[in-house]
Amino acid sequence: MLDYFEAGATAWFYPALTAVLSVIVTYGLFHLTLALIHRLTHRKTVPRLFLDASSRALSVVVCLLVLNVVLGSSPPELIWLSQILHITTLLLILAVTWALVRCTSAIGDVIVMLNPVLEGEWKRARKVETQTRFLVRALNILIVIVGLGAALMTFEPVRHVGGSLLASAGVGGIILGFAARPVLGNLLAGMQIALTQPFRIDDVLYVQGEWCWVEEVTATYVVLRVWDLRRLVVPLQWFIENPFQNWSRNSSELLGTVFIRVDYHMPIHPLREEFGRLLRQTSEWDGQVETVQVTDTDDRTMQVRFLMSARNSSQTWDLRCAVREGLITFVQEHYPEYLPRVRARLVDTEEPSEA
């Protein structure tokens, strides 16, 4: 037994040394070439972005490719040669899958970089970014599935099982479809959302009573950033099956309202003047909408609505709060007697005494 291992080690000495030296030289040349390319190219160029994203994976691919070539040229009578070749082939397939995933992700980054958010073109840029993120993630999932399938097919037993599965693909497909229905449903919902664009990254949504922004879109769910910095994770299928509000679908401008109730004797003209003064002293108002109307009455008070506009949802909220506070202070200081009150009439019900 010891002689067998000694003979194997002696036979492997030169092939192993050749393989190690080849990998070291290849690794050094690759990084030397990479450093030269970094020196000669600009950081923001498209080829440089692809290279930076996939350089680590490409170095592994090149080294494994050289290793496979060297081992393939070794004497076939070497012990364990077929097992080692199988392992290196398996690692090469996984490395190529890794490199393709990195390159695909770089495609998304390049498309987003070529479509920056410019003044007046934010809608188009966000639409392109959302579609790109959806499609890139779906493509990455497909690449990983194909890569894992190719890696498994290098095993002879799996290859035979694969032939049997193909023979019964109809039944297996039905079973797999039912088992993976939630995952496939979210993937298909993601493709539908990417094409129809009911929302985009950074859109302001009102979902399940929460005011939030679209922060991240994955292949199966959406991460929403709530106004108090909580994160709401919602499956993509939910957006297909349920209604939701998009406050920045076509534009980010929004109308804001403030309601106050005052006594019937309260004059409206001073409120209208104070409302205009409050709007003009705030930076959140965009100068578009300024309306004061009596919108409702009841047996004790009348309701006055103050309508205003701002550039986005955050500024609309701040503007509403500032105007509401200013109007209440104005009524308290100048017309306190016209705040909502309860009217009552005293009736003397005492019966007159008999003479």
C-alpha positions as CSV (number, residue, x, y, z in Angstrom):
1,M,0.0,0.0,0.0
2,L,2.8,2.4,0.9
3,D,4.6,1.6,-2.3
4,Y,1.4,2.4,-4.2
5,F,1.2,5.9,-2.7
6,E,4.9,6.5,-3.2
7,A,4.6,5.5,-6.9
8,G,1.6,7.8,-7.3
9,A,3.3,10.7,-5.6
10,T,6.4,10.2,-7.8
11,A,4.3,10.0,-11.0
12,W,2.4,13.2,-9.9
13,F,5.4,15.3,-9.0
14,Y,6.1,16.8,-12.4
15,P,2.5,17.2,-13.6
16,A,1.5,18.8,-10.2
17,L,4.5,21.1,-10.3
18,T,3.7,22.1,-13.9
19,A,0.1,22.7,-12.9
20,V,0.9,24.8,-9.9
21,L,3.5,26.9,-11.8
22,S,1.1,27.4,-14.7
23,V,-1.6,28.6,-12.3
24,I,0.7,31.0,-10.5
25,V,2.1,32.4,-13.8
26,T,-1.4,32.8,-15.2
27,Y,-2.7,34.5,-12.0
28,G,0.3,36.9,-12.1
29,L,-0.1,37.7,-15.8
30,F,-3.9,38.3,-15.4
31,H,-3.4,40.8,-12.5
32,L,-0.6,42.5,-14.4
33,T,-2.8,42.9,-17.4
34,L,-5.6,44.1,-15.1
35,A,-3.4,46.7,-13.5
36,L,-2.3,47.9,-17.0
37,I,-5.9,48.2,-18.2
38,H,-6.8,50.1,-15.0
39,R,-3.9,52.5,-15.7
40,L,-4.9,53.1,-19.3
41,T,-8.7,53.3,-19.0
42,H,-11.0,55.7,-17.2
43,R,-12.9,54.4,-14.2
44,K,-16.4,55.2,-15.6
45,T,-16.0,53.7,-19.1
46,V,-18.2,50.8,-20.0
47,P,-15.5,48.1,-20.5
48,R,-13.9,49.2,-17.2
49,L,-17.2,48.7,-15.4
50,F,-17.6,45.2,-16.7
51,L,-14.0,44.4,-15.9
52,D,-14.2,45.8,-12.3
53,A,-17.4,43.8,-11.7
54,S,-16.1,40.5,-12.9
55,S,-12.3,40.6,-12.5
56,R,-12.2,38.3,-9.5
57,A,-14.5,35.8,-11.1
58,L,-12.6,36.0,-14.4
59,S,-9.3,35.4,-12.6
60,V,-10.7,32.2,-11.2
61,V,-12.1,31.1,-14.6
62,V,-8.7,31.7,-16.3
63,C,-6.7,29.9,-13.7
64,L,-9.1,26.9,-13.7
65,L,-9.1,26.9,-17.5
66,V,-5.3,26.7,-17.6
67,L,-5.3,24.0,-14.9
68,N,-7.7,21.9,-16.9
69,V,-5.6,22.2,-20.0
70,V,-2.4,21.2,-18.1
71,L,-4.1,18.3,-16.4
72,G,-5.7,17.2,-19.6
73,S,-2.2,16.9,-21.2
74,S,-0.9,14.8,-18.3
75,P,-0.3,11.1,-18.8
76,P,-3.7,9.3,-18.7
77,E,-2.3,6.5,-16.5
78,L,-1.9,8.8,-13.5
79,I,-3.9,7.7,-10.5
80,W,-6.9,9.9,-9.5
81,L,-6.5,11.9,-12.7
82,S,-10.1,11.5,-13.8
83,Q,-11.4,12.4,-10.3
84,I,-9.2,15.5,-10.2
85,L,-10.3,16.5,-13.7
86,H,-13.9,16.1,-12.7
87,I,-13.4,18.4,-9.7
88,T,-11.6,21.1,-11.8
89,T,-14.3,20.9,-14.5
90,L,-17.0,21.2,-11.8
91,L,-15.2,24.3,-10.3
92,L,-14.8,25.7,-13.8
93,I,-18.5,25.5,-14.5
94,L,-19.3,27.2,-11.2
95,A,-16.7,29.9,-11.8
96,V,-18.1,30.6,-15.3
97,T,-21.6,30.9,-13.7
98,W,-20.2,33.3,-11.1
99,A,-18.5,35.4,-13.9
100,L,-21.7,35.5,-16.0
101,V,-23.8,36.6,-13.0
102,R,-21.3,39.4,-12.3
103,C,-21.2,40.5,-15.9
104,T,-25.0,40.5,-16.0
105,S,-25.2,42.7,-12.9
106,A,-22.6,45.0,-14.5
107,I,-25.0,45.3,-17.5
108,G,-27.6,46.7,-15.1
109,D,-25.1,49.1,-13.6
110,V,-24.0,50.3,-17.0
111,I,-27.6,50.9,-18.2
112,V,-28.4,52.8,-15.0
113,M,-25.2,54.9,-15.3
114,L,-26.1,55.8,-18.9
115,N,-29.5,57.0,-17.8
116,P,-28.8,59.3,-14.9
117,V,-31.6,61.2,-13.1
118,L,-31.5,64.6,-14.7
119,E,-33.7,67.6,-14.1
120,G,-36.9,67.0,-16.0
121,E,-36.1,63.4,-16.9
122,W,-36.4,61.7,-13.5
123,K,-39.4,59.7,-14.6
124,R,-37.6,58.1,-17.6
125,A,-34.5,57.4,-15.6
126,R,-36.4,55.7,-12.8
127,K,-38.4,53.7,-15.3
128,V,-35.3,52.4,-17.0
129,E,-33.7,51.6,-13.6
130,T,-36.7,49.6,-12.4
131,Q,-37.0,47.6,-15.6
132,T,-33.3,46.9,-15.6
133,R,-33.2,45.7,-12.0
134,F,-36.1,43.3,-12.6
135,L,-34.7,41.9,-15.8
136,V,-31.1,41.5,-14.5
137,R,-32.3,39.6,-11.4
138,A,-34.5,37.3,-13.5
139,L,-31.6,36.7,-15.9
140,N,-29.2,36.0,-13.0
141,I,-31.7,33.4,-11.6
142,L,-31.8,31.7,-15.0
143,I,-28.0,31.7,-15.3
144,V,-27.6,30.2,-11.8
145,I,-30.2,27.5,-12.6
146,V,-28.5,26.6,-15.9
147,G,-25.0,26.6,-14.2
148,L,-26.1,24.4,-11.4
149,G,-27.8,22.1,-13.9
150,A,-24.6,21.8,-15.9
151,A,-22.6,21.2,-12.8
152,L,-24.9,18.4,-11.7
153,M,-24.9,16.8,-15.2
154,T,-21.1,16.2,-14.8
155,F,-22.0,13.4,-12.4
156,E,-22.9,10.2,-14.2
157,P,-25.7,9.0,-11.9
158,V,-27.4,12.4,-12.2
159,R,-27.1,12.2,-16.0
160,H,-29.0,8.9,-15.9
161,V,-31.6,10.3,-13.5
162,G,-31.9,13.3,-15.8
163,G,-32.8,11.1,-18.7
164,S,-35.5,9.4,-16.6
165,L,-36.9,12.8,-15.6
166,L,-37.1,13.9,-19.2
167,A,-39.1,10.8,-20.0
168,S,-41.7,11.8,-17.3
169,A,-41.4,15.6,-17.8
170,G,-45.1,16.0,-18.0
171,V,-46.0,14.7,-14.6
172,G,-42.8,16.2,-13.1
173,G,-43.6,19.6,-14.5
174,I,-47.1,19.6,-13.1
175,I,-45.8,18.6,-9.6
176,L,-43.0,21.1,-9.7
177,G,-45.4,23.8,-10.9
178,F,-47.7,23.3,-7.9
179,A,-44.8,23.1,-5.5
180,A,-43.1,26.2,-6.8
181,R,-46.3,28.2,-7.5
182,P,-45.5,31.0,-5.0
183,V,-41.9,31.4,-6.3
184,L,-43.0,31.2,-10.0
185,G,-45.9,33.6,-9.3
186,N,-43.6,36.2,-7.9
187,L,-41.2,35.8,-10.7
188,L,-43.9,36.3,-13.3
189,A,-45.3,39.2,-11.3
190,G,-41.9,40.7,-11.4
191,M,-41.8,40.5,-15.2
192,Q,-45.3,42.0,-15.4
193,I,-44.3,44.9,-13.1
194,A,-41.1,45.5,-15.1
195,L,-43.1,45.7,-18.3
196,T,-46.2,47.6,-17.1
197,Q,-44.4,49.9,-14.6
198,P,-47.1,50.5,-11.9
199,F,-44.3,51.8,-9.7
200,R,-40.6,52.6,-10.0
201,I,-37.7,52.9,-7.6
202,D,-38.1,56.0,-5.4
203,D,-41.8,56.3,-6.1
204,V,-44.0,57.3,-3.2
205,L,-46.6,54.6,-2.4
206,Y,-49.5,54.4,0.1
207,V,-49.6,50.6,0.9
208,Q,-51.7,49.1,3.7
209,G,-52.1,52.4,5.5
210,E,-48.4,53.2,5.3
211,W,-46.8,56.1,3.5
212,C,-43.5,54.8,2.1
213,W,-41.0,54.9,-0.7
214,V,-39.8,52.1,-3.0
215,E,-36.3,51.5,-1.8
216,E,-35.3,48.1,-3.4
217,V,-36.9,45.8,-6.0
218,T,-35.8,42.1,-6.1
219,A,-36.9,39.2,-8.2
220,T,-39.6,38.2,-5.6
221,Y,-40.3,41.1,-3.3
222,V,-40.2,44.9,-2.9
223,V,-38.6,46.7,0.1
224,L,-40.6,49.8,1.0
225,R,-39.1,52.4,3.3
226,V,-41.8,53.8,5.6
227,W,-41.7,57.5,6.7
228,D,-40.4,56.5,10.2
229,L,-37.6,54.5,8.6
230,R,-39.2,51.1,9.1
231,R,-38.9,48.7,6.2
232,L,-42.0,47.0,4.7
233,V,-41.2,43.9,2.7
234,V,-44.1,43.0,0.2
235,P,-44.2,40.1,-2.3
236,L,-44.5,41.2,-5.9
237,Q,-47.6,39.1,-6.3
238,W,-49.4,41.3,-3.8
239,F,-49.0,44.3,-6.1
240,I,-50.7,42.4,-8.9
241,E,-53.6,41.3,-6.8
242,N,-54.3,44.3,-4.5
243,P,-54.9,48.0,-5.2
244,F,-52.4,50.6,-3.9
245,Q,-51.8,54.3,-4.2
246,N,-48.9,55.7,-6.2
247,W,-48.3,59.4,-5.3
248,S,-45.6,60.0,-7.9
249,R,-46.8,57.9,-10.9
250,N,-46.7,60.8,-13.4
251,S,-45.2,63.6,-11.3
252,S,-44.0,64.2,-7.8
253,E,-46.2,67.3,-7.2
254,L,-49.0,66.7,-4.7
255,L,-51.9,68.7,-3.3
256,G,-52.2,69.0,0.5
257,T,-55.3,70.0,2.5
258,V,-55.8,71.4,6.0
259,F,-59.3,71.4,7.6
260,I,-60.3,73.6,10.6
261,R,-63.7,74.1,12.2
262,V,-64.7,77.5,13.5
263,D,-67.9,79.2,14.6
264,Y,-70.4,80.6,12.1
265,H,-69.5,84.2,13.1
266,M,-65.8,83.7,12.0
267,P,-65.1,85.9,8.9
268,I,-63.4,84.0,6.0
269,H,-61.5,86.9,4.5
270,P,-58.9,87.2,7.4
271,L,-58.4,83.4,7.2
272,R,-57.8,83.7,3.4
273,E,-55.2,86.5,3.9
274,E,-53.4,84.7,6.7
275,F,-53.3,81.5,4.7
276,G,-51.7,83.3,1.8
277,R,-49.1,85.0,4.1
278,L,-48.2,81.6,5.6
279,L,-47.7,80.1,2.2
280,R,-45.5,82.9,1.0
281,Q,-43.2,82.6,4.0
282,T,-42.5,78.9,3.6
283,S,-40.1,77.3,1.2
284,E,-42.1,74.2,0.7
285,W,-44.9,75.9,-1.3
286,D,-44.4,75.7,-5.0
287,G,-46.6,78.7,-5.8
288,Q,-49.2,76.7,-7.8
289,V,-52.3,76.1,-5.7
290,E,-53.8,78.4,-3.0
291,T,-57.5,77.9,-2.3
292,V,-59.7,78.5,0.7
293,Q,-63.3,77.1,0.7
294,V,-66.1,76.4,3.2
295,T,-66.7,72.7,2.5
296,D,-69.0,71.6,5.3
297,T,-71.3,72.7,8.0
298,D,-73.1,71.2,11.0
299,D,-75.3,72.4,13.8
300,R,-72.5,74.1,15.7
301,T,-69.5,74.9,13.3
302,M,-68.5,75.3,9.7
303,Q,-65.5,73.5,8.1
304,V,-63.0,75.5,6.2
305,R,-60.6,73.7,3.8
306,F,-57.3,75.1,2.8
307,L,-55.8,73.6,-0.3
308,M,-52.1,74.0,-1.2
309,S,-49.5,72.3,-3.4
310,A,-45.8,71.3,-3.0
311,R,-43.1,69.7,-5.1
312,N,-43.2,66.2,-3.4
313,S,-44.9,64.3,-0.7
314,S,-42.4,65.1,2.0
315,Q,-42.7,68.9,1.4
316,T,-46.5,68.5,1.2
317,W,-46.5,67.0,4.7
318,D,-44.3,69.6,6.2
319,L,-46.3,72.4,4.5
320,R,-49.6,71.1,5.9
321,C,-48.3,70.9,9.4
322,A,-46.8,74.4,9.2
323,V,-50.0,75.9,7.8
324,R,-52.3,74.1,10.3
325,E,-50.2,75.3,13.2
326,G,-50.1,78.9,11.8
327,L,-53.9,79.0,11.3
328,I,-54.7,77.7,14.7
329,T,-52.4,80.3,16.3
330,F,-54.0,83.0,14.2
331,V,-57.5,82.2,15.3
332,Q,-56.4,81.8,19.0
333,E,-54.7,85.3,19.0
334,H,-57.2,87.3,16.9
335,Y,-60.5,85.6,17.0
336,P,-60.6,83.4,20.1
337,E,-64.3,84.0,20.5
338,Y,-65.0,82.3,17.2
339,L,-63.4,78.9,18.2
340,P,-65.9,76.0,18.1
341,R,-68.4,76.4,21.0
342,V,-71.4,74.7,22.4
343,R,-74.5,76.9,22.4
344,A,-77.1,76.5,25.1
345,R,-80.2,78.4,26.3
346,L,-81.2,78.6,29.9
347,V,-84.9,78.1,30.4
348,D,-86.6,79.0,33.6
349,T,-88.8,76.0,34.4
350,E,-89.8,77.0,37.9
351,E,-93.6,77.2,38.3
352,P,-95.0,80.5,39.6
353,S,-96.1,80.3,43.2
354,E,-99.8,80.7,43.9
355,A,-100.9,83.8,45.6
